[in-house]
Amino acid sequence: MKILCLTSSILNDFSVSNALVKDLVDHLKAKYGDVSIIEKNLGENPPAHLTLDIMTAIRTNDLSKLTKEQANAYQQILTAIEELKSADMVIIGSPMYNLSVSSGLKNWIDQICQAGLTFKYTEKGPQGLVNNKPTFIVSSRGGIYSSAPYDVLDHQEPYLKSVLALIGITDVTVIRAEGTNISPEMKEQAIAQAKQQIAAL
């Protein structure tokens, strides 16, 4: 089994989501045995922003006008898409940053969401071109956004689910630790609950 594992926190060892992703990977290794992991640390090594020249090359498949640096960025996009398509399972570690996802994760999303490559437009709306596969969103939040009154401010988990559905992935499980900045007690409880959710998979 091949697992694409993304982390996107800039906090490295201090990150709740990074630690829970590690727990999930360890659990899946123990459960399935023969597992290969493609790890991408989007917090430490964020993908480049898309540019007009690179988007034009993607749309036209013409690389002749790209600089060497742009050609490398173009190839990174194709690699990111191939990593996603070839994976049997996906893990996305996503802390909530300012009610949404981190900029590194957003850049990766912009890379892989390419019309004609991972989805296409039809008369009935967009259709995903990525085979559905088990996908885990490992979500962490400093506050409580899964219930009223602040659930309307959650542009993290619903956004990720919508993006994944756009490209064809609907088998999505959210593992969540929230309220981690409210108090040390709530942080400990939230992490314990997320670990229980992982252990039950």
Kinemage of the C-alpha trace (Angstrom):
@kinemage 1
@onewidth
@group {chain A} dominant
@subgroup {mainchain}
@vectorlist {calphas} color= white
{ca met a 1} P 0.000 0.000 0.000
{ca lys a 2} L 1.243 3.453 -0.943
{ca ile a 3} L 0.235 6.366 1.308
{ca leu a 4} L 0.631 10.019 0.381
{ca cys a 5} L 1.179 11.822 3.680
{ca leu a 6} L 1.000 15.626 3.811
{ca thr a 7} L 1.750 17.783 6.830
{ca ser a 8} L 1.226 21.530 6.622
{ca ser a 9} L 1.968 23.038 10.017
{ca ile a 10} L 4.860 25.492 10.330
{ca leu a 11} L 5.360 24.435 13.969
{ca asn a 12} L 7.160 21.132 13.275
{ca asp a 13} L 7.619 19.286 16.598
{ca phe a 14} L 5.286 21.716 18.430
{ca ser a 15} L 2.418 20.941 16.048
{ca val a 16} L -0.636 19.022 17.245
{ca ser a 17} L -1.600 18.015 13.709
{ca asn a 18} L 1.924 16.816 12.877
{ca ala a 19} L 2.007 14.640 16.001
{ca leu a 20} L -1.407 13.139 15.234
{ca val a 21} L -0.373 12.449 11.631
{ca lys a 22} L 2.595 10.495 12.979
{ca asp a 23} L 0.281 8.528 15.259
{ca leu a 24} L -1.997 7.756 12.320
{ca val a 25} L 0.898 6.628 10.119
{ca asp a 26} L 2.206 4.364 12.891
{ca his a 27} L -1.275 2.891 13.318
{ca leu a 28} L -1.679 2.223 9.592
{ca lys a 29} L 1.773 0.634 9.390
{ca ala a 30} L 0.880 -1.687 12.234
{ca lys a 31} L -2.485 -2.512 10.666
{ca tyr a 32} L -1.415 -3.074 7.057
{ca gly a 33} L 2.238 -4.054 7.400
{ca asp a 34} L 3.578 -3.496 3.881
{ca val a 35} L 3.219 0.283 3.612
{ca ser a 36} L 5.302 2.794 1.678
{ca ile a 37} L 4.975 6.458 2.634
{ca ile a 38} L 5.417 9.483 0.380
{ca glu a 39} L 5.980 12.293 2.896
{ca lys a 40} L 5.609 15.952 2.010
{ca asn a 41} L 6.156 18.635 4.645
{ca leu a 42} L 4.265 21.578 3.160
{ca gly a 43} L 4.919 23.726 6.207
{ca glu a 44} L 8.680 23.401 5.961
{ca asn a 45} L 8.827 23.206 2.148
{ca pro a 46} L 5.749 24.976 0.737
{ca pro a 47} L 5.085 24.579 -2.988
{ca ala a 48} L 5.551 27.638 -5.157
{ca his a 49} L 2.623 29.866 -6.049
{ca leu a 50} L 1.151 29.357 -9.487
{ca thr a 51} L 2.054 31.984 -12.082
{ca leu a 52} L 0.619 33.032 -15.433
{ca asp a 53} L 3.490 31.441 -17.373
{ca ile a 54} L 3.190 28.106 -15.572
{ca met a 55} L -0.602 28.031 -15.866
{ca thr a 56} L -0.305 28.831 -19.573
{ca ala a 57} L 2.141 25.939 -19.996
{ca ile a 58} L -0.256 23.577 -18.204
{ca arg a 59} L -3.168 24.667 -20.384
{ca thr a 60} L -1.240 24.487 -23.665
{ca asn a 61} L 1.336 21.804 -22.813
{ca asp a 62} L 3.940 24.170 -24.287
{ca leu a 63} L 7.061 24.513 -22.145
{ca ser a 64} L 9.129 26.379 -24.725
{ca lys a 65} L 8.693 29.793 -23.077
{ca leu a 66} L 9.452 28.693 -19.536
{ca thr a 67} L 12.674 29.552 -17.749
{ca lys a 68} L 14.592 26.725 -16.092
{ca glu a 69} L 13.095 27.695 -12.721
{ca gln a 70} L 9.589 27.800 -14.172
{ca ala a 71} L 10.090 24.444 -15.880
{ca asn a 72} L 11.088 22.951 -12.526
{ca ala a 73} L 7.927 24.376 -10.933
{ca tyr a 74} L 5.874 22.953 -13.797
{ca gln a 75} L 7.396 19.519 -13.246
{ca gln a 76} L 6.670 19.748 -9.519
{ca ile a 77} L 2.987 20.179 -10.353
{ca leu a 78} L 2.964 17.069 -12.544
{ca thr a 79} L 4.825 15.159 -9.836
{ca ala a 80} L 2.349 16.273 -7.156
{ca ile a 81} L -0.557 15.132 -9.318
{ca glu a 82} L 1.073 11.768 -10.045
{ca glu a 83} L 1.824 11.230 -6.337
{ca leu a 84} L -1.839 11.855 -5.570
{ca lys a 85} L -3.187 9.665 -8.356
{ca ser a 86} L -0.858 6.751 -7.635
{ca ala a 87} L -1.474 6.705 -3.873
{ca asp a 88} L -3.776 4.091 -2.379
{ca met a 89} L -4.513 6.295 0.614
{ca val a 90} L -4.031 9.981 1.483
{ca ile a 91} L -3.367 11.705 4.802
{ca ile a 92} L -3.666 15.488 5.030
{ca gly a 93} L -2.481 17.125 8.241
{ca ser a 94} L -4.210 20.488 8.455
{ca pro a 95} L -4.082 22.957 11.319
{ca met a 96} L -6.616 25.764 11.095
{ca tyr a 97} L -4.896 29.039 10.259
{ca asn a 98} L -7.108 32.117 10.446
{ca leu a 99} L -10.284 30.052 9.938
{ca ser a 100} L -8.857 28.231 6.894
{ca val a 101} L -5.870 26.121 5.813
{ca ser a 102} L -2.191 27.032 5.829
{ca ser a 103} L -0.685 28.759 2.805
{ca gly a 104} L 1.546 25.750 2.105
{ca leu a 105} L -1.457 23.428 1.891
{ca lys a 106} L -3.366 25.954 -0.213
{ca asn a 107} L -0.450 26.092 -2.674
{ca trp a 108} L -0.480 22.277 -2.941
{ca ile a 109} L -4.233 22.352 -3.582
{ca asp a 110} L -3.725 24.941 -6.329
{ca gln a 111} L -1.089 22.678 -7.847
{ca ile a 112} L -3.157 19.512 -7.962
{ca cys a 113} L -6.541 21.012 -8.894
{ca gln a 114} L -5.972 21.270 -12.629
{ca ala a 115} L -8.800 21.078 -15.152
{ca gly a 116} L -8.140 18.251 -17.595
{ca leu a 117} L -5.729 16.520 -15.205
{ca thr a 118} L -7.565 15.943 -11.931
{ca phe a 119} L -11.087 17.064 -12.894
{ca lys a 120} L -13.002 18.100 -15.967
{ca tyr a 121} L -15.986 20.298 -16.719
{ca thr a 122} L -19.141 18.675 -18.063
{ca glu a 123} L -22.691 19.806 -18.777
{ca lys a 124} L -23.647 18.332 -15.419
{ca gly a 125} L -20.865 20.131 -13.572
{ca pro a 126} L -17.261 19.263 -12.689
{ca gln a 127} L -16.283 15.599 -12.670
{ca gly a 128} L -13.331 14.240 -10.708
{ca leu a 129} L -10.581 12.369 -12.543
{ca val a 130} L -8.774 11.041 -9.456
{ca asn a 131} L -9.856 7.573 -8.349
{ca asn a 132} L -11.658 7.646 -5.027
{ca lys a 133} L -9.471 6.419 -2.169
{ca pro a 134} L -9.553 6.471 1.649
{ca thr a 135} L -8.438 9.932 2.753
{ca phe a 136} L -7.880 11.215 6.257
{ca ile a 137} L -7.972 14.881 7.224
{ca val a 138} L -6.086 15.293 10.494
{ca ser a 139} L -7.465 18.594 11.714
{ca ser a 140} L -6.364 20.749 14.637
{ca arg a 141} L -7.933 23.989 15.849
{ca gly a 142} L -7.170 26.323 18.719
{ca gly a 143} L -10.885 27.013 19.252
{ca ile a 144} L -14.145 25.106 18.872
{ca tyr a 145} L -15.494 25.321 15.315
{ca ser a 146} L -17.386 22.047 14.897
{ca ser a 147} L -20.564 23.368 16.508
{ca ala a 148} L -22.606 26.555 16.793
{ca pro a 149} L -22.093 29.446 17.019
{ca tyr a 150} L -18.632 29.301 15.410
{ca asp a 151} L -19.194 26.487 12.903
{ca val a 152} L -20.155 29.108 10.290
{ca leu a 153} L -16.567 30.383 10.499
{ca asp a 154} L -15.061 27.003 9.623
{ca his a 155} L -13.435 27.413 6.210
{ca gln a 156} L -10.958 24.619 6.834
{ca glu a 157} L -12.622 21.190 6.972
{ca pro a 158} L -15.583 21.980 4.634
{ca tyr a 159} L -13.159 23.522 2.144
{ca leu a 160} L -10.886 20.479 2.159
{ca lys a 161} L -13.838 18.114 1.712
{ca ser a 162} L -15.141 20.218 -1.191
{ca val a 163} L -11.761 20.319 -2.928
{ca leu a 164} L -11.310 16.569 -2.546
{ca ala a 165} L -14.817 15.942 -3.892
{ca leu a 166} L -14.031 18.187 -6.873
{ca ile a 167} L -11.228 15.860 -7.972
{ca gly a 168} L -13.159 12.667 -7.192
{ca ile a 169} L -12.270 11.812 -3.583
{ca thr a 170} L -15.307 11.406 -1.345
{ca asp a 171} L -14.143 8.663 1.039
{ca val a 172} L -13.012 11.183 3.658
{ca thr a 173} L -12.591 10.728 7.413
{ca val a 174} L -11.855 13.696 9.676
{ca ile a 175} L -9.729 13.137 12.773
{ca arg a 176} L -10.080 16.307 14.830
{ca ala a 177} L -8.454 17.888 17.862
{ca glu a 178} L -9.978 21.266 18.654
{ca gly a 179} L -9.990 23.718 21.525
{ca thr a 180} L -6.254 23.128 21.939
{ca asn a 181} L -5.501 26.768 22.783
{ca ile a 182} L -8.359 27.257 25.245
{ca ser a 183} L -6.658 25.551 28.172
{ca pro a 184} L -4.020 22.881 28.840
{ca glu a 185} L -6.788 20.566 30.058
{ca met a 186} L -8.834 20.992 26.873
{ca lys a 187} L -5.737 20.437 24.733
{ca glu a 188} L -4.946 17.200 26.548
{ca gln a 189} L -8.549 16.036 26.225
{ca ala a 190} L -8.757 16.935 22.524
{ca ile a 191} L -5.551 15.080 21.683
{ca ala a 192} L -6.667 12.044 23.693
{ca gln a 193} L -9.981 11.931 21.833
{ca ala a 194} L -8.225 12.185 18.453
{ca lys a 195} L -5.857 9.364 19.444
{ca gln a 196} L -8.851 7.223 20.424
{ca gln a 197} L -10.359 7.886 17.010
{ca ile a 198} L -7.121 6.774 15.345
{ca ala a 199} L -6.898 3.626 17.467
{ca ala a 200} L -10.456 2.681 16.470
{ca leu a 201} L -9.759 2.796 12.735
